[in-house]
Amino acid sequence: MTRPGARLRFGEKAIVPVRHYYPLLKTYDEGVLGIVVQRIRTTPGSEVQGNFGEDSRAVLKRHTAYHAKIIITNESGNAFSPGTPRFTGEFGDFGPAVTVSGEMRLPGCREGYPPDSGEFDRMGAEWKTCILAVSSRSRPMTEVRYDDPPYGKEIQFEQDPSPDFSEHYDLGAITWS
């Protein structure tokens, strides 16, 4: 397993444990994922697609879209749906220069829902997704972080049982740069 707080280069694979609780079913999905984050690329903000108003379109035209493809593989071989992993782009001390609300899309950068367990049911099964953010050239996205437990904090509803596959959470995100 990749150690918490690890700093990897773009293209290097992290091996991470996953365990997702489904409160309605009162069940867990468990497995091991391989995660490869490819290098961050830039595209003019005007190429970002979505249902934006005129003001948002004007903001996008003046900014840059930063995106990185992410390849997630089933390393454990058991059938499970990996949930939507938490990836964040890092922009230095102050975050992105602009926040655009609404669903953003970029050709060739498909943020997507995780595959069903029937599609992700064997070792080596692959899911390709993407992280996308908009900022200025003076505040570029320089890193991508993986924040799911045990590397980041567990998100829990009040009635959920305490996750017990690890006593420790928020041990340190895995970062690609």
C-alpha positions as CSV (number, residue, x, y, z in Angstrom):
1,M,0.0,0.0,0.0
2,T,1.1,3.5,-0.7
3,R,2.1,5.2,2.5
4,P,0.0,8.2,3.7
5,G,1.5,11.6,2.8
6,A,3.4,10.1,-0.2
7,R,4.5,12.5,-2.9
8,L,4.5,10.8,-6.3
9,R,5.5,12.0,-9.7
10,F,2.8,12.2,-12.4
11,G,2.5,8.8,-14.0
12,E,3.5,6.8,-10.9
13,K,0.9,4.4,-9.5
14,A,-0.4,4.6,-5.9
15,I,-1.9,1.4,-4.4
16,V,-4.7,2.3,-1.9
17,P,-7.3,0.4,0.2
18,V,-10.9,1.4,-0.2
19,R,-14.0,0.6,1.9
20,H,-17.3,2.3,1.2
21,Y,-20.4,2.1,3.4
22,Y,-23.8,2.2,1.8
23,P,-26.2,3.4,4.5
24,L,-29.4,2.3,2.7
25,L,-28.2,-1.2,2.2
26,K,-26.1,-1.3,5.4
27,T,-23.3,-3.0,3.5
28,Y,-19.7,-2.3,2.7
29,D,-17.8,-2.5,-0.6
30,E,-14.1,-3.2,-0.2
31,G,-11.1,-3.6,-2.4
32,V,-7.7,-2.3,-3.5
33,L,-7.3,0.3,-6.2
34,G,-4.3,1.4,-8.3
35,I,-4.4,5.1,-9.2
36,V,-2.2,6.8,-11.8
37,V,-2.6,10.6,-12.3
38,Q,-1.2,11.8,-15.6
39,R,0.5,15.2,-15.9
40,I,-1.6,18.4,-15.7
41,R,-2.5,19.9,-19.1
42,T,-3.9,23.3,-20.0
43,T,-6.6,24.3,-22.4
44,P,-8.1,27.7,-23.1
45,G,-11.1,28.3,-20.7
46,S,-13.3,29.1,-23.7
47,E,-13.2,25.3,-24.6
48,V,-14.9,24.3,-21.3
49,Q,-18.5,23.2,-22.0
50,G,-21.5,23.5,-19.7
51,N,-24.7,25.3,-19.1
52,F,-23.2,28.7,-18.2
53,G,-24.7,32.2,-18.4
54,E,-23.1,35.0,-20.4
55,D,-21.1,36.3,-17.4
56,S,-19.6,32.9,-16.7
57,R,-18.7,32.5,-20.4
58,A,-16.8,35.8,-20.3
59,V,-14.9,34.6,-17.2
60,L,-14.0,31.3,-18.8
61,K,-12.7,33.1,-21.9
62,R,-10.2,35.0,-19.7
63,H,-9.0,32.0,-17.8
64,T,-7.3,28.6,-18.3
65,A,-8.7,25.1,-17.8
66,Y,-6.3,22.8,-16.0
67,H,-7.0,19.0,-16.3
68,A,-5.4,15.7,-15.5
69,K,-6.5,12.3,-16.6
70,I,-6.7,9.7,-13.9
71,I,-6.6,5.9,-14.5
72,I,-8.1,3.7,-11.7
73,T,-7.5,0.0,-11.7
74,N,-9.0,-2.9,-9.7
75,E,-5.9,-4.4,-8.0
76,S,-7.7,-6.8,-5.6
77,G,-9.8,-8.6,-8.2
78,N,-13.0,-8.6,-6.2
79,A,-16.2,-7.2,-7.7
80,F,-17.0,-3.8,-6.3
81,S,-18.0,-0.3,-7.3
82,P,-15.2,2.0,-6.1
83,G,-17.4,5.0,-5.3
84,T,-16.4,8.4,-6.5
85,P,-12.8,9.1,-5.2
86,R,-12.0,12.5,-3.8
87,F,-9.4,14.2,-5.9
88,T,-8.5,17.9,-5.5
89,G,-6.3,20.2,-7.6
90,E,-3.8,22.3,-5.6
91,F,-3.2,25.9,-6.7
92,G,-0.7,27.1,-4.0
93,D,-1.7,29.1,-1.0
94,F,-4.8,30.8,-2.3
95,G,-6.7,28.3,-4.4
96,P,-7.9,28.8,-7.9
97,A,-8.3,32.4,-9.2
98,V,-11.9,31.8,-10.2
99,T,-14.7,29.4,-9.1
100,V,-17.2,28.4,-11.8
101,S,-20.4,26.8,-10.6
102,G,-22.2,24.3,-12.6
103,E,-21.1,21.1,-14.3
104,M,-18.0,21.7,-16.4
105,R,-17.0,19.4,-19.3
106,L,-14.0,19.4,-21.5
107,P,-13.6,17.2,-24.7
108,G,-11.1,14.5,-23.8
109,C,-11.5,15.0,-20.1
110,R,-14.5,13.1,-18.9
111,E,-15.2,13.4,-15.2
112,G,-17.5,10.5,-14.6
113,Y,-19.4,8.3,-12.3
114,P,-17.7,5.1,-11.1
115,P,-18.3,1.9,-12.9
116,D,-20.8,-0.7,-11.5
117,S,-19.5,-3.7,-9.7
118,G,-20.3,-5.8,-12.8
119,E,-18.0,-3.6,-14.9
120,F,-15.2,-3.5,-12.3
121,D,-15.2,-7.2,-11.3
122,R,-11.8,-8.5,-12.1
123,M,-8.1,-7.7,-11.5
124,G,-6.9,-5.1,-14.0
125,A,-10.4,-3.7,-14.7
126,E,-9.9,0.0,-15.6
127,W,-11.8,3.2,-15.1
128,K,-10.6,6.4,-16.7
129,T,-11.8,9.7,-15.3
130,C,-10.4,13.3,-15.1
131,I,-10.0,16.2,-12.7
132,L,-10.9,19.6,-14.2
133,A,-10.5,23.1,-12.7
134,V,-10.4,26.7,-14.0
135,S,-7.9,29.3,-12.9
136,S,-5.6,32.0,-14.1
137,R,-2.1,31.4,-15.5
138,S,-0.7,33.2,-12.5
139,R,-2.3,30.6,-10.2
140,P,-1.8,27.3,-12.1
141,M,-2.9,23.9,-10.8
142,T,0.4,22.3,-9.8
143,E,-0.6,19.1,-7.9
144,V,-3.4,16.6,-7.6
145,R,-4.3,15.1,-4.2
146,Y,-6.2,11.9,-3.3
147,D,-8.1,12.5,0.0
148,D,-10.2,9.3,0.6
149,P,-9.7,7.5,3.9
150,P,-7.5,6.5,5.5
151,Y,-5.5,9.2,3.7
152,G,-8.1,11.9,4.3
153,K,-11.1,12.3,6.6
154,E,-14.0,9.9,6.6
155,I,-17.3,11.5,5.6
156,Q,-20.0,10.1,7.8
157,F,-23.7,10.6,8.4
158,E,-24.8,10.8,12.0
159,Q,-26.4,7.3,12.1
160,D,-23.5,5.5,10.3
161,P,-21.5,3.0,12.2
162,S,-17.9,4.0,12.9
163,P,-15.7,2.6,10.1
164,D,-13.5,0.0,11.7
165,F,-11.1,-1.1,8.9
166,S,-8.6,1.4,10.2
167,E,-8.5,3.3,13.5
168,H,-6.7,6.2,12.0
169,Y,-8.0,8.7,9.4
170,D,-6.6,11.9,7.9
171,L,-3.1,10.4,7.9
172,G,-2.0,12.5,4.9
173,A,-3.2,12.8,1.3
174,I,-1.3,11.2,-1.5
175,T,0.0,14.0,-3.8
176,W,1.1,13.8,-7.5
177,S,3.2,16.6,-8.9
